[in-house]
Amino acid sequence: MERRAVVEFGLLGPVTVWRDGRTVAISDAEQRSVLASLLLNLGHPVSSDRLIYQLWGAEVPLAARKALQVHVARLRQLLGPDPSVSLSHRASSGYVLEAEPERVDLYRFRSLVAEARDKAGDERSELLRQASELSRGAPLADVRGLDEIRSLLAEEQLAARELFLEVEVGAGRHVQVLPQLEDLALRHPRRERLVGLLMEVLYRVGRRADAVKCFQRTRELLVSEVGLDPGHALRHLHERILTGDPTLITDPVPGGQPEAAPTEDESPEPRVTEDEPVAPDADVVWATDAPARRDHLNRAALADVMAARLREVRRDEPGTSFLIHLDGPWGTGKSSLLTFWASGSPTSSPWCGSTRGGRPGSRRRGGRCSVPPARRSRASASRGPLGGCGWRRRSSAPGGPVRRTCSRWC
């Protein structure tokens, strides 16, 4: 019986196809772009219009659909006869690439990271090491466009790398990872989690002055760029280093332990209000300009990054209540993102979630959301499938577009 060739795909670097471990050349940039979009939405249809816009933007050639069909036909030839991989066209929805997620390095990476979060010690370290080894450089490195997605994937890779380094430091291997930490902190000086880990390692190896200088550089950078001091966790670590706290040598680093969600008793009761102003002194723990479009990929990637950032905040400041707040114009996908995150994402935070507009019982009327009075009650909100949600609406400027916001106390 003739053996079928096994096809695998790579997105964590240049877009790549391997057949039986050998690289299959994709010389055409437009074919790489189409393949990347299909892989990023694996198992989900991608419309022809969306693919055409990705390839040519606003300057669409007259024969765009025919050219797209040619690219897809050549991709089918490139994928070969592997029966477990299919590229089909659905008249009502578009093109869909179907394959086992394990065939794509991005989904293997996410699976390894998710598994590692439930482990501890050396087992956790090994899973994160395997995930890090899947990276071949900047994701989607040879694909035009998709800049927002590329940034989100790079954030996922960096967050996993940070967690791996935390585990290694917690296991006492801080000398071995110090060069990696110094390199990452130099390339990402605004990441306080990474800077804090480097400060702690420098202190442990007897470089106390360098640890203090590391904090000073980060503080000067943040003050000059955004007018903010570092967060509480980094400031507290700086104070402990200045006072020569001996427990820094022996305290375990949190990254080596499995992550657990707060219990129901630890979660504060949600508040549901209207027209509530955002606290002016609130700490901004994460922000992005990337739109939460309704496509499967960007929604999932944003949810993963949000969940990872919130786990970090929970770890650094346990027991602290904070407000998740999304803000943006109509149609940018806030409701889609938060509904996905709160009720369906495998990596969603189990204790946080909120939605706007898509919540059962809500009604949209001419650019604003009207919620029945019963839905605004605390009891009704706490019984909803997504828990309690804070609702707001605000106009960004007189006569300007209405901006919709959504919030959740955690």
TORNU-278339 format. One record per residue (C-alpha): residue number from 1; residue in three letters; y, x, z. Coordinates in steps of 0.001 Angstrom, whole numbers, plus 500000, padded with zeros to 6 digits. Each point is the difference from the previous one (the first is absolute). Example, Ala and Ser with C-alpha at 12.3 -4.5 7.8 and 13.67 -1.06 7.14 Angstrom:
// TORNU-278339
@k->1, r->ALA, yy->495500, xx->512300, zz->507800
@k->2, r->SER, yy->503440, xx->501370, zz->499340
//
This chain:
// TORNU-278339
@k->1, r->MET, yy->500000, xx->500000, zz->500000
@k->2, r->GLU, yy->503369, xx->501404, zz->498983
@k->3, r->ARG, yy->502292, xx->500805, zz->502936
@k->4, r->ARG, yy->503441, xx->498400, zz->499922
@k->5, r->ALA, yy->503039, xx->502221, zz->500452
@k->6, r->VAL, yy->501901, xx->499446, zz->503262
@k->7, r->VAL, yy->503758, xx->499539, zz->499547
@k->8, r->GLU, yy->502491, xx->500715, zz->502804
@k->9, r->PHE, yy->503785, xx->499853, zz->500138
@k->10, r->GLY, yy->502787, xx->501957, zz->501670
@k->11, r->LEU, yy->503490, xx->498837, zz->500967
@k->12, r->LEU, yy->500791, xx->502422, zz->502854
@k->13, r->GLY, yy->501360, xx->502589, zz->497599
@k->14, r->PRO, yy->500097, xx->499862, zz->496197
@k->15, r->VAL, yy->498270, xx->496855, zz->498701
@k->16, r->THR, yy->496479, xx->501193, zz->499246
@k->17, r->VAL, yy->496659, xx->498684, zz->498772
@k->18, r->TRP, yy->496768, xx->501812, zz->500817
@k->19, r->ARG, yy->496702, xx->499319, zz->498260
@k->20, r->ASP, yy->497055, xx->501494, zz->501884
@k->21, r->GLY, yy->502424, xx->502322, zz->501772
@k->22, r->ARG, yy->501622, xx->501266, zz->496808
@k->23, r->THR, yy->503640, xx->499290, zz->499268
@k->24, r->VAL, yy->500667, xx->497713, zz->497049
@k->25, r->ALA, yy->503289, xx->500884, zz->498297
@k->26, r->ILE, yy->502639, xx->497246, zz->499703
@k->27, r->SER, yy->502619, xx->501622, zz->497818
@k->28, r->ASP, yy->502034, xx->496861, zz->499284
@k->29, r->ALA, yy->502632, xx->499319, zz->502693
@k->30, r->GLU, yy->500069, xx->496277, zz->499231
@k->31, r->GLN, yy->496235, xx->499720, zz->500477
@k->32, r->ARG, yy->500321, xx->501741, zz->503377
@k->33, r->SER, yy->502717, xx->497539, zz->500997
@k->34, r->VAL, yy->497873, xx->496967, zz->499052
@k->35, r->LEU, yy->496952, xx->501421, zz->501786
@k->36, r->ALA, yy->502047, xx->500724, zz->503135
@k->37, r->SER, yy->501288, xx->496413, zz->500175
@k->38, r->LEU, yy->496513, xx->498576, zz->499541
@k->39, r->LEU, yy->498523, xx->502297, zz->502657
@k->40, r->LEU, yy->502787, xx->499259, zz->502467
@k->41, r->ASN, yy->499160, xx->496303, zz->499589
@k->42, r->LEU, yy->496220, xx->500520, zz->499835
@k->43, r->GLY, yy->498214, xx->496679, zz->499607
@k->44, r->HIS, yy->503281, xx->498136, zz->499544
@k->45, r->PRO, yy->501458, xx->498996, zz->496615
@k->46, r->VAL, yy->503142, xx->501708, zz->498729
@k->47, r->SER, yy->502000, xx->498002, zz->497486
@k->48, r->SER, yy->500766, xx->501333, zz->496542
@k->49, r->ASP, yy->503715, xx->499479, zz->500606
@k->50, r->ARG, yy->499894, xx->502174, zz->503091
@k->51, r->LEU, yy->498126, xx->502785, zz->498220
@k->52, r->ILE, yy->502401, xx->499837, zz->497056
@k->53, r->TYR, yy->503017, xx->500241, zz->502293
@k->54, r->GLN, yy->498436, xx->502948, zz->501812
@k->55, r->LEU, yy->499411, xx->501811, zz->496709
@k->56, r->TRP, yy->503302, xx->499348, zz->498245
@k->57, r->GLY, yy->502385, xx->498467, zz->502507
@k->58, r->ALA, yy->502746, xx->497853, zz->498474
@k->59, r->GLU, yy->499672, xx->501624, zz->496561
@k->60, r->VAL, yy->496822, xx->498253, zz->498902
@k->61, r->PRO, yy->498840, xx->500810, zz->496446
@k->62, r->LEU, yy->499176, xx->497153, zz->497614
@k->63, r->ALA, yy->496286, xx->500872, zz->499958
@k->64, r->ALA, yy->499749, xx->500495, zz->503777
@k->65, r->ARG, yy->497039, xx->497644, zz->500515
@k->66, r->LYS, yy->498072, xx->501549, zz->497151
@k->67, r->ALA, yy->500694, xx->503479, zz->501373
@k->68, r->LEU, yy->498835, xx->498890, zz->503452
@k->69, r->GLN, yy->496772, xx->498669, zz->498511
@k->70, r->VAL, yy->499413, xx->503363, zz->498314
@k->71, r->HIS, yy->500513, xx->501862, zz->503307
@k->72, r->VAL, yy->497550, xx->497681, zz->501777
@k->73, r->ALA, yy->497406, xx->500398, zz->497209
@k->74, r->ARG, yy->500221, xx->503783, zz->500289
@k->75, r->LEU, yy->499649, xx->499789, zz->503766
@k->76, r->ARG, yy->496804, xx->497984, zz->499565
@k->77, r->GLN, yy->498620, xx->502757, zz->497775
@k->78, r->LEU, yy->501033, xx->502614, zz->502530
@k->79, r->LEU, yy->498267, xx->498183, zz->502874
@k->80, r->GLY, yy->496733, xx->500058, zz->498077
@k->81, r->PRO, yy->496892, xx->497878, zz->500508
@k->82, r->ASP, yy->499933, xx->499935, zz->503836
@k->83, r->PRO, yy->498954, xx->496379, zz->500768
@k->84, r->SER, yy->501622, xx->500100, zz->503449
@k->85, r->VAL, yy->503458, xx->500505, zz->498457
@k->86, r->SER, yy->501527, xx->497320, zz->497789
@k->87, r->LEU, yy->503414, xx->499532, zz->498425
@k->88, r->SER, yy->500460, xx->496433, zz->498834
@k->89, r->HIS, yy->502766, xx->497685, zz->498856
@k->90, r->ARG, yy->500551, xx->496566, zz->501480
@k->91, r->ALA, yy->502074, xx->497793, zz->497765
@k->92, r->SER, yy->501698, xx->498227, zz->502897
@k->93, r->SER, yy->500833, xx->503005, zz->502183
@k->94, r->GLY, yy->499736, xx->503350, zz->498206
@k->95, r->TYR, yy->497878, xx->503143, zz->500183
@k->96, r->VAL, yy->497722, xx->500795, zz->502932
@k->97, r->LEU, yy->498047, xx->503160, zz->500790
@k->98, r->GLU, yy->496959, xx->499426, zz->502183
@k->99, r->ALA, yy->498091, xx->502771, zz->501759
@k->100, r->GLU, yy->498732, xx->500873, zz->503445
@k->101, r->PRO, yy->502940, xx->501092, zz->502191
@k->102, r->GLU, yy->498061, xx->503138, zz->500962
@k->103, r->ARG, yy->500426, xx->501176, zz->496401
@k->104, r->VAL, yy->503766, xx->500393, zz->500558
@k->105, r->ASP, yy->501241, xx->502820, zz->502247
@k->106, r->LEU, yy->502845, xx->497870, zz->501390
@k->107, r->TYR, yy->497631, xx->497369, zz->501378
@k->108, r->ARG, yy->497582, xx->502613, zz->501337
@k->109, r->PHE, yy->502988, xx->501595, zz->501733
@k->110, r->ARG, yy->501048, xx->496709, zz->501597
@k->111, r->SER, yy->496447, xx->499235, zz->501076
@k->112, r->LEU, yy->499624, xx->503396, zz->501684
@k->113, r->VAL, yy->503338, xx->499669, zz->501812
@k->114, r->ALA, yy->499166, xx->496478, zz->501189
@k->115, r->GLU, yy->496605, xx->501169, zz->501266
@k->116, r->ALA, yy->501565, xx->502992, zz->501737
@k->117, r->ARG, yy->502363, xx->497799, zz->501987
@k->118, r->ASP, yy->496976, xx->498491, zz->501786
@k->119, r->LYS, yy->498476, xx->503381, zz->500849
@k->120, r->ALA, yy->500897, xx->502796, zz->502393
@k->121, r->GLY, yy->499738, xx->503761, zz->500280
@k->122, r->ASP, yy->498239, xx->502102, zz->497383
@k->123, r->GLU, yy->498668, xx->496961, zz->498159
@k->124, r->ARG, yy->503521, xx->498737, zz->499490
@k->125, r->SER, yy->501191, xx->503436, zz->498953
@k->126, r->GLU, yy->497255, xx->500335, zz->497384
@k->127, r->LEU, yy->500764, xx->496623, zz->498424
@k->128, r->LEU, yy->503703, xx->500818, zz->499790
@k->129, r->ARG, yy->499216, xx->503421, zz->498558
@k->130, r->GLN, yy->497908, xx->498367, zz->497274
@k->131, r->ALA, yy->502856, xx->497586, zz->499265
@k->132, r->SER, yy->502522, xx->502847, zz->499760
@k->133, r->GLU, yy->497758, xx->501950, zz->497626
@k->134, r->LEU, yy->500181, xx->497144, zz->497488
@k->135, r->SER, yy->503652, xx->500828, zz->499353
@k->136, r->ARG, yy->500595, xx->502056, zz->496849
@k->137, r->GLY, yy->503780, xx->500071, zz->500308
@k->138, r->ALA, yy->502681, xx->497350, zz->499604
@k->139, r->PRO, yy->498421, xx->496600, zz->499223
@k->140, r->LEU, yy->500412, xx->498717, zz->496437
@k->141, r->ALA, yy->501443, xx->503396, zz->499152
@k->142, r->ASP, yy->499811, xx->499618, zz->496206
@k->143, r->VAL, yy->500996, xx->496328, zz->499698
@k->144, r->ARG, yy->503508, xx->498898, zz->499039
@k->145, r->GLY, yy->501598, xx->497364, zz->502189
@k->146, r->LEU, yy->498205, xx->498506, zz->502998
@k->147, r->ASP, yy->502346, xx->502013, zz->502224
@k->148, r->GLU, yy->499875, xx->497478, zz->502844
@k->149, r->ILE, yy->496210, xx->499951, zz->500002
@k->150, r->ARG, yy->499866, xx->503784, zz->499829
@k->151, r->SER, yy->502217, xx->500231, zz->503091
@k->152, r->LEU, yy->497848, xx->497535, zz->501925
@k->153, r->LEU, yy->496794, xx->501843, zz->499141
@k->154, r->ALA, yy->501575, xx->503311, zz->500995
@k->155, r->GLU, yy->500954, xx->498410, zz->503330
@k->156, r->GLU, yy->496383, xx->498923, zz->500553
@k->157, r->GLN, yy->498769, xx->503519, zz->499290
@k->158, r->LEU, yy->502551, xx->501578, zz->502326
@k->159, r->ALA, yy->499277, xx->497551, zz->502836
@k->160, r->ALA, yy->496279, xx->500799, zz->499750
@k->161, r->ARG, yy->500777, xx->503724, zz->500004
@k->162, r->GLU, yy->502126, xx->499599, zz->503132
@k->163, r->LEU, yy->497182, xx->498154, zz->501739
@k->164, r->PHE, yy->497520, xx->502740, zz->499039
@k->165, r->LEU, yy->502291, xx->502670, zz->501446
@k->166, r->GLU, yy->500401, xx->497964, zz->503205
@k->167, r->VAL, yy->496235, xx->499838, zz->500392
@k->168, r->GLU, yy->499670, xx->503731, zz->499436
@k->169, r->VAL, yy->502703, xx->500779, zz->502555
@k->170, r->GLY, yy->498397, xx->497608, zz->502481
@k->171, r->ALA, yy->496700, xx->501849, zz->499547
@k->172, r->GLY, yy->501659, xx->503313, zz->500897
@k->173, r->ARG, yy->500135, xx->501350, zz->496454
@k->174, r->HIS, yy->503794, xx->500247, zz->500016
@k->175, r->VAL, yy->500074, xx->503687, zz->499009
@k->176, r->GLN, yy->497970, xx->499257, zz->496867
@k->177, r->VAL, yy->502266, xx->497164, zz->498825
@k->178, r->LEU, yy->503360, xx->501599, zz->500907
@k->179, r->PRO, yy->500633, xx->501376, zz->496469
@k->180, r->GLN, yy->499311, xx->496548, zz->498495
@k->181, r->LEU, yy->502313, xx->498352, zz->502531
@k->182, r->GLU, yy->502829, xx->502440, zz->499312
@k->183, r->ASP, yy->499651, xx->499444, zz->496256
@k->184, r->LEU, yy->499959, xx->496192, zz->500281
@k->185, r->ALA, yy->502908, xx->499893, zz->502453
@k->186, r->LEU, yy->502035, xx->502233, zz->497683
@k->187, r->ARG, yy->499377, xx->497623, zz->497079
@k->188, r->HIS, yy->500488, xx->496822, zz->502077
@k->189, r->PRO, yy->502634, xx->500854, zz->502648
@k->190, r->ARG, yy->500897, xx->496344, zz->500682
@k->191, r->ARG, yy->496516, xx->498963, zz->501151
@k->192, r->GLU, yy->500355, xx->500015, zz->503772
@k->193, r->ARG, yy->496274, xx->499554, zz->500608
@k->194, r->LEU, yy->499282, xx->503168, zz->498028
@k->195, r->VAL, yy->502879, xx->501927, zz->501566
@k->196, r->GLY, yy->498856, xx->499008, zz->503484
@k->197, r->LEU, yy->496482, xx->501190, zz->499317
@k->198, r->LEU, yy->501321, xx->503334, zz->498739
@k->199, r->MET, yy->502227, xx->500376, zz->503085
@k->200, r->GLU, yy->497041, xx->499399, zz->502279
@k->201, r->VAL, yy->497807, xx->502524, zz->498179
@k->202, r->LEU, yy->502765, xx->502620, zz->500027
@k->203, r->TYR, yy->500368, xx->499487, zz->503749
@k->204, r->ARG, yy->496256, xx->500323, zz->500542
@k->205, r->VAL, yy->499809, xx->503323, zz->498145
@k->206, r->GLY, yy->502885, xx->501459, zz->502006
@k->207, r->ARG, yy->502813, xx->499458, zz->497467
@k->208, r->ARG, yy->502191, xx->497883, zz->502237
@k->209, r->ALA, yy->503280, xx->501149, zz->498431
@k->210, r->ASP, yy->498719, xx->499082, zz->496526
@k->211, r->ALA, yy->499017, xx->496545, zz->501273
@k->212, r->VAL, yy->503553, xx->499438, zz->501283
@k->213, r->LYS, yy->501479, xx->501229, zz->496702
@k->214, r->CYS, yy->497713, xx->497623, zz->498126
@k->215, r->PHE, yy->501427, xx->497067, zz->501988
@k->216, r->GLN, yy->503568, xx->501182, zz->499462
@k->217, r->ARG, yy->499518, xx->500230, zz->496224
@k->218, r->THR, yy->498593, xx->496481, zz->499870
@k->219, r->ARG, yy->502768, xx->498598, zz->502172
@k->220, r->GLU, yy->502741, xx->501646, zz->497919
@k->221, r->LEU, yy->498427, xx->498690, zz->496802
@k->222, r->LEU, yy->499733, xx->496419, zz->501265
@k->223, r->VAL, yy->503519, xx->499989, zz->501444
@k->224, r->SER, yy->501508, xx->501396, zz->496807
@k->225, r->GLU, yy->498126, xx->497647, zz->497676
@k->226, r->VAL, yy->499804, xx->496687, zz->501864
@k->227, r->GLY, yy->501996, xx->500511, zz->503189
@k->228, r->LEU, yy->496975, xx->499494, zz->502266
@k->229, r->ASP, yy->498357, xx->502116, zz->502684
@k->230, r->PRO, yy->496225, xx->500435, zz->499944
@k->231, r->GLY, yy->497927, xx->497253, zz->501580
@k->232, r->HIS, yy->499051, xx->499721, zz->503651
@k->233, r->ALA, yy->496577, xx->501638, zz->499620
@k->234, r->LEU, yy->501390, xx->503157, zz->498363
@k->235, r->ARG, yy->502896, xx->500260, zz->502459
@k->236, r->HIS, yy->497602, xx->499655, zz->502932
@k->237, r->LEU, yy->497757, xx->502718, zz->498585
@k->238, r->HIS, yy->503042, xx->502248, zz->499600
@k->239, r->GLU, yy->500920, xx->499490, zz->503660
@k->240, r->ARG, yy->496458, xx->500853, zz->501105
@k->241, r->ILE, yy->500105, xx->503208, zz->497962
@k->242, r->LEU, yy->503395, xx->500965, zz->501443
@k->243, r->THR, yy->498709, xx->499539, zz->503545
@k->244, r->GLY, yy->496780, xx->501875, zz->499248
@k->245, r->ASP, yy->497761, xx->497031, zz->500779
@k->246, r->PRO, yy->496532, xx->501536, zz->500607
@k->247, r->THR, yy->498213, xx->496744, zz->499179
@k->248, r->LEU, yy->500936, xx->500467, zz->496338
@k->249, r->ILE, yy->497324, xx->502702, zz->499872
@k->250, r->THR, yy->497251, xx->497682, zz->501219
@k->251, r->ASP, yy->501108, xx->496483, zz->498992
@k->252, r->PRO, yy->497763, xx->498584, zz->497255
@k->253, r->VAL, yy->501627, xx->499112, zz->496680
@k->254, r->PRO, yy->499600, xx->496236, zz->499275
@k->255, r->GLY, yy->498654, xx->500503, zz->496470
@k->256, r->GLY, yy->496521, xx->500881, zz->501214
@k->257, r->GLN, yy->499237, xx->496555, zz->501426
@k->258, r->PRO, yy->499049, xx->496780, zz->498185
@k->259, r->GLU, yy->502883, xx->497601, zz->499460
@k->260, r->ALA, yy->499803, xx->496652, zz->501735
@k->261, r->ALA, yy->502239, xx->496981, zz->499677
@k->262, r->PRO, yy->501745, xx->498701, zz->503128
@k->263, r->THR, yy->498160, xx->497226, zz->501749
@k->264, r->GLU, yy->501273, xx->496450, zz->499967
@k->265, r->ASP, yy->501399, xx->500465, zz->503512
@k->266, r->GLU, yy->502046, xx->502994, zz->498859
@k->267, r->SER, yy->501690, xx->498163, zz->497138
@k->268, r->PRO, yy->503307, xx->498381, zz->501001
@k->269, r->GLU, yy->500594, xx->496382, zz->499166
@k->270, r->PRO, yy->501608, xx->499580, zz->496568
@k->271, r->ARG, yy->503573, xx->498771, zz->499739
@k->272, r->VAL, yy->500961, xx->497590, zz->497257
@k->273, r->THR, yy->503690, xx->499690, zz->499302
@k->274, r->GLU, yy->502422, xx->499260, zz->497185
@k->275, r->ASP, yy->502975, xx->502086, zz->498910
@k->276, r->GLU, yy->499173, xx->502644, zz->502599
@k->277, r->PRO, yy->501921, xx->503240, zz->499403
@k->278, r->VAL, yy->498152, xx->503268, zz->499768
@k->279, r->ALA, yy->500543, xx->502065, zz->503138
@k->280, r->PRO, yy->502637, xx->502609, zz->499090
@k->281, r->ASP, yy->498368, xx->502648, zz->502217
@k->282, r->ALA, yy->496476, xx->499431, zz->498722
@k->283, r->ASP, yy->498066, xx->503067, zz->498879
@k->284, r->VAL, yy->499088, xx->499951, zz->496302
@k->285, r->VAL, yy->496406, xx->501243, zz->500033
@k->286, r->TRP, yy->499331, xx->499708, zz->496261
@k->287, r->ALA, yy->501905, xx->498851, zz->496951
@k->288, r->THR, yy->499408, xx->499901, zz->496277
@k->289, r->ASP, yy->501834, xx->498805, zz->496926
@k->290, r->ALA, yy->496738, xx->499325, zz->498159
@k->291, r->PRO, yy->499708, xx->496323, zz->499026
@k->292, r->ALA, yy->496899, xx->498253, zz->501347
@k->293, r->ARG, yy->499083, xx->498603, zz->496607
@k->294, r->ARG, yy->497295, xx->497389, zz->499852
@k->295, r->ASP, yy->497540, xx->502255, zz->498206
@k->296, r->HIS, yy->496945, xx->501073, zz->501992
@k->297, r->LEU, yy->500729, xx->503726, zz->500032
@k->298, r->ASN, yy->503570, xx->500222, zz->501284
@k->299, r->ARG, yy->499312, xx->497336, zz->502612
@k->300, r->ALA, yy->496908, xx->501812, zz->501300
@k->301, r->ALA, yy->501678, xx->503401, zz->499985
@k->302, r->LEU, yy->503074, xx->498744, zz->501868
@k->303, r->ALA, yy->497771, xx->498227, zz->502555
@k->304, r->ASP, yy->498050, xx->503215, zz->500595
@k->305, r->VAL, yy->503160, xx->502046, zz->500528
@k->306, r->MET, yy->501508, xx->497370, zz->502321
@k->307, r->ALA, yy->496817, xx->499787, zz->502071
@k->308, r->ALA, yy->499775, xx->503798, zz->500325
@k->309, r->ARG, yy->503653, xx->500258, zz->501081
@k->310, r->LEU, yy->499580, xx->497255, zz->502607
@k->311, r->ARG, yy->496883, xx->501649, zz->501397
@k->312, r->GLU, yy->502071, xx->503146, zz->500409
@k->313, r->VAL, yy->502730, xx->498130, zz->501881
@k->314, r->ARG, yy->497432, xx->498295, zz->502210
@k->315, r->ARG, yy->498493, xx->503374, zz->500812
@k->316, r->ASP, yy->503292, xx->501788, zz->500740
@k->317, r->GLU, yy->501528, xx->497177, zz->502061
@k->318, r->PRO, yy->497159, xx->497862, zz->501432
@k->319, r->GLY, yy->500970, xx->496680, zz->501492
@k->320, r->THR, yy->503318, xx->499854, zz->498128
@k->321, r->SER, yy->500913, xx->496754, zz->498254
@k->322, r->PHE, yy->501678, xx->500304, zz->496637
@k->323, r->LEU, yy->501029, xx->497812, zz->497101
@k->324, r->ILE, yy->498579, xx->500237, zz->496503
@k->325, r->HIS, yy->502793, xx->499039, zz->497625
@k->326, r->LEU, yy->499885, xx->499799, zz->496202
@k->327, r->ASP, yy->503139, xx->499304, zz->498029
@k->328, r->GLY, yy->500611, xx->499501, zz->496290
@k->329, r->PRO, yy->501059, xx->497632, zz->497213
@k->330, r->TRP, yy->497944, xx->497103, zz->498731
@k->331, r->GLY, yy->496929, xx->500922, zz->497986
@k->332, r->THR, yy->499415, xx->503553, zz->501268
@k->333, r->GLY, yy->496660, xx->499017, zz->501548
@k->334, r->LYS, yy->500687, xx->499931, zz->503760
@k->335, r->SER, yy->497927, xx->496866, zz->500582
@k->336, r->SER, yy->497190, xx->501264, zz->497795
@k->337, r->LEU, yy->499873, xx->503346, zz->501806
@k->338, r->LEU, yy->500053, xx->498596, zz->503517
@k->339, r->THR, yy->497546, xx->497201, zz->499310
@k->340, r->PHE, yy->497613, xx->502563, zz->498504
@k->341, r->TRP, yy->500526, xx->502380, zz->502907
@k->342, r->ALA, yy->499648, xx->497444, zz->502778
@k->343, r->SER, yy->497082, xx->497987, zz->498678
@k->344, r->GLY, yy->497942, xx->501980, zz->497557
@k->345, r->SER, yy->500531, xx->503738, zz->499789
@k->346, r->PRO, yy->497109, xx->502080, zz->501346
@k->347, r->THR, yy->502509, xx->502537, zz->501300
@k->348, r->SER, yy->502493, xx->497510, zz->501407
@k->349, r->SER, yy->501216, xx->500258, zz->503530
@k->350, r->PRO, yy->497966, xx->497534, zz->502074
@k->351, r->TRP, yy->502876, xx->499297, zz->502347
@k->352, r->CYS, yy->502966, xx->499646, zz->497656
@k->353, r->GLY, yy->500873, xx->497776, zz->497087
@k->354, r->SER, yy->502613, xx->497656, zz->498628
@k->355, r->THR, yy->500872, xx->498111, zz->496882
@k->356, r->ARG, yy->502818, xx->498153, zz->498312
@k->357, r->GLY, yy->499766, xx->497155, zz->497583
@k->358, r->GLY, yy->496213, xx->500241, zz->499604
@k->359, r->ARG, yy->499346, xx->498709, zz->503489
@k->360, r->PRO, yy->498231, xx->496617, zz->500152
@k->361, r->GLY, yy->502472, xx->497180, zz->500374
@k->362, r->SER, yy->503042, xx->501792, zz->498627
@k->363, r->ARG, yy->502029, xx->498562, zz->497115
@k->364, r->ARG, yy->502355, xx->501815, zz->497677
@k->365, r->ARG, yy->503172, xx->498294, zz->498891
@k->366, r->GLY, yy->502366, xx->501675, zz->497590
@k->367, r->GLY, yy->499790, xx->503590, zz->501206
@k->368, r->ARG, yy->499485, xx->499345, zz->503677
@k->369, r->CYS, yy->497085, xx->499163, zz->502218
@k->370, r->SER, yy->499922, xx->496762, zz->501964
@k->371, r->VAL, yy->497461, xx->499875, zz->502829
@k->372, r->PRO, yy->499017, xx->496706, zz->501661
@k->373, r->PRO, yy->501126, xx->499876, zz->503665
@k->374, r->ALA, yy->496417, xx->499926, zz->501255
@k->375, r->ARG, yy->499336, xx->503291, zz->498272
@k->376, r->ARG, yy->502872, xx->501631, zz->501845
@k->377, r->SER, yy->498634, xx->499226, zz->503427
@k->378, r->ARG, yy->498470, xx->502843, zz->501972
@k->379, r->ALA, yy->496733, xx->498150, zz->500543
@k->380, r->SER, yy->499599, xx->499156, zz->496333
@k->381, r->ALA, yy->500806, xx->503539, zz->498950
@k->382, r->SER, yy->497496, xx->501537, zz->502383
@k->383, r->ARG, yy->497246, xx->497750, zz->498610
@k->384, r->GLY, yy->500669, xx->500958, zz->496375
@k->385, r->PRO, yy->497589, xx->502237, zz->498121
@k->386, r->LEU, yy->502472, xx->502876, zz->500054
@k->387, r->GLY, yy->501238, xx->499591, zz->503569
@k->388, r->GLY, yy->503675, xx->499629, zz->500867
@k->389, r->CYS, yy->502597, xx->500936, zz->497426
@k->390, r->GLY, yy->503750, xx->500469, zz->500257
@k->391, r->TRP, yy->501910, xx->498408, zz->497135
@k->392, r->ARG, yy->503420, xx->500984, zz->498707
@k->393, r->ARG, yy->502170, xx->499454, zz->496978
@k->394, r->ARG, yy->503146, xx->501912, zz->499231
@k->395, r->SER, yy->502426, xx->500410, zz->497109
@k->396, r->SER, yy->500770, xx->503638, zz->499303
@k->397, r->ALA, yy->503507, xx->499278, zz->498679
@k->398, r->PRO, yy->502201, xx->496989, zz->499225
@k->399, r->GLY, yy->498730, xx->498555, zz->496765
@k->400, r->GLY, yy->497220, xx->502603, zz->499879
@k->401, r->PRO, yy->496256, xx->499438, zz->499798
@k->402, r->VAL, yy->498338, xx->498435, zz->503006
@k->403, r->ARG, yy->497871, xx->502561, zz->501816
@k->404, r->ARG, yy->496955, xx->498826, zz->501843
@k->405, r->THR, yy->498645, xx->501796, zz->503027
@k->406, r->CYS, yy->496916, xx->499688, zz->502108
@k->407, r->SER, yy->499180, xx->501327, zz->503438
@k->408, r->ARG, yy->497201, xx->500193, zz->502521
@k->409, r->TRP, yy->500089, xx->501078, zz->503627
@k->410, r->CYS, yy->497108, xx->502321, zz->500872
//
